[in-house]
Amino acid sequence: MSLLTNDVIAALAMALVFPALLFVAALFLRQFRHSDAAPARVAERVVSWYSAHAQLGLWVLLLLMPLAAFVLGSAALLRTWAENADLRYFSWRVLAAIPAHWPAELVGAATVVSGYVLAMMARQLRQA
C-alpha cells in the first residue's frame, strides 16, 4: 500500500495551492469600493506582503508550489486511471453521452455565461 493515497495527495495539493488562492482572493477583495472595511484592509496587507517579498511570494508561493500541486495531482490521476477500471468505464460513458445531450449542455453553458455577464454588468453599474 502506498503512503501517498489520494486522500493524502488531495490534502497536500490543497496546502500547496492555498497561498496562491489567498493571494487571488486578496486581489479580488481589495477591489471593493469601501477600502476602509476590514476585509479590504487585510487584503491590501496580503497583497503588499506578497509584493514586498517577491522571491518568496512570486517564485515559491505563486509559481513553484502550485506547479508542484499540478505535477503531484497529475501523477495521482494517472495512477488512479491506470488502477481503477470503474473510473475508466464511467469516464468513457460520460464522454460518449456528450453528443446525445449537446442541446442541453449548450443551454447550461449559455446560462452560466449569461449569469457571468449579468454579474459583471451589475458590478459596473454599481461602480458608476
Wavefront OBJ file of the C-alpha trace (Angstrom):
o trace
v 0.000 0.000 0.000
v 1.328 3.386 -0.980
v 1.928 6.093 1.587
v 0.557 8.704 -0.800
v -3.097 7.765 -1.082
v -5.441 10.056 -2.971
v -6.699 11.487 0.339
v -3.174 12.468 1.362
v -2.398 13.825 -2.099
v -5.591 15.912 -2.087
v -4.727 17.445 1.288
v -1.151 18.103 0.191
v -2.282 19.658 -3.096
v -4.701 21.952 -1.271
v -1.929 23.013 1.122
v 0.363 23.724 -1.831
v -2.270 25.773 -3.660
v -3.612 27.662 -0.613
v -1.062 30.553 -0.667
v -1.865 31.262 -4.324
v -5.607 31.117 -3.596
v -5.103 33.513 -0.689
v -3.313 35.975 -2.966
v -6.006 35.776 -5.674
v -8.749 36.242 -3.066
v -6.874 39.254 -1.661
v -6.639 40.778 -5.142
v -10.381 40.312 -5.529
v -11.291 41.737 -2.111
v -9.159 44.842 -2.390
v -11.101 45.976 -5.463
v -14.155 46.855 -3.415
v -15.029 50.487 -3.027
v -15.087 50.586 0.770
v -11.345 50.301 1.328
v -11.798 51.237 4.996
v -13.630 47.941 5.623
v -11.685 45.234 7.446
v -11.612 42.670 4.592
v -10.250 45.252 2.154
v -7.546 46.347 4.633
v -6.483 42.759 5.282
v -6.476 42.063 1.550
v -4.291 45.114 0.955
v -1.839 43.871 3.602
v -1.680 40.427 1.993
v -1.012 41.895 -1.463
v 1.584 44.261 -0.006
v 3.337 41.379 1.755
v 3.498 39.336 -1.453
v 4.898 42.305 -3.392
v 7.437 43.123 -0.648
v 8.707 39.525 -0.626
v 8.997 38.952 -4.371
v 11.379 35.991 -4.221
v 9.278 34.031 -1.744
v 5.875 35.409 -2.762
v 6.155 35.216 -6.534
v 8.538 32.356 -7.173
v 7.762 29.973 -4.332
v 4.167 30.667 -3.241
v 2.675 31.639 -6.610
v 4.694 29.502 -9.038
v 6.602 26.588 -7.525
v 4.012 25.404 -5.005
v 1.069 25.404 -7.489
v 3.353 23.735 -10.055
v 4.204 21.036 -7.509
v 0.477 20.556 -6.805
v -0.179 20.247 -10.541
v 2.565 17.646 -11.059
v 1.571 15.698 -7.950
v -2.113 15.761 -8.874
v -1.424 14.754 -12.476
v 0.661 11.791 -11.333
v -2.068 10.756 -8.877
v -4.747 10.990 -11.566
v -2.679 8.928 -13.992
v -2.040 6.293 -11.296
v -5.730 6.182 -10.372
v -6.735 5.971 -14.037
v -4.419 3.003 -14.546
v -5.579 1.182 -11.395
v -9.329 1.820 -11.408
v -11.339 0.094 -14.146
v -14.624 1.592 -12.883
v -13.232 5.109 -13.238
v -12.211 4.411 -16.834
v -15.582 2.815 -17.649
v -17.727 5.612 -16.237
v -15.480 8.345 -17.650
v -15.796 6.922 -21.151
v -19.576 6.582 -20.670
v -19.815 10.272 -19.766
v -17.743 11.290 -22.788
v -19.829 9.061 -25.068
v -23.063 10.658 -23.768
v -21.995 14.228 -24.556
v -23.121 14.256 -28.224
v -26.537 12.854 -27.332
v -27.199 15.672 -24.866
v -25.482 18.510 -26.713
v -28.511 20.898 -26.772
v -29.000 20.637 -23.006
v -25.283 21.200 -22.439
v -25.365 24.312 -24.644
v -28.341 25.631 -22.656
v -26.381 25.054 -19.449
v -23.279 26.785 -20.835
v -25.333 29.730 -22.105
v -26.994 30.048 -18.691
v -23.645 30.129 -16.894
v -22.190 32.665 -19.351
v -25.264 34.911 -19.145
v -25.105 34.813 -15.334
v -21.459 35.877 -15.502
v -22.269 38.721 -17.921
v -25.124 39.917 -15.685
v -22.865 39.838 -12.618
v -20.196 41.877 -14.428
v -22.790 44.394 -15.634
v -24.227 44.748 -12.116
v -20.718 45.348 -10.796
v -20.064 48.024 -13.420
v -23.373 49.730 -12.753
v -22.699 49.725 -9.018
v -19.302 51.367 -9.549
v -20.728 54.072 -11.810
l 1 2 3 4 5 6 7 8 9 10 11 12 13 14 15 16 17 18 19 20 21 22 23 24 25 26 27 28 29 30 31 32 33 34 35 36 37 38 39 40 41 42 43 44 45 46 47 48 49 50 51 52 53 54 55 56 57 58 59 60 61 62 63 64 65 66 67 68 69 70 71 72 73 74 75 76 77 78 79 80 81 82 83 84 85 86 87 88 89 90 91 92 93 94 95 96 97 98 99 100 101 102 103 104 105 106 107 108 109 110 111 112 113 114 115 116 117 118 119 120 121 122 123 124 125 126 127 128
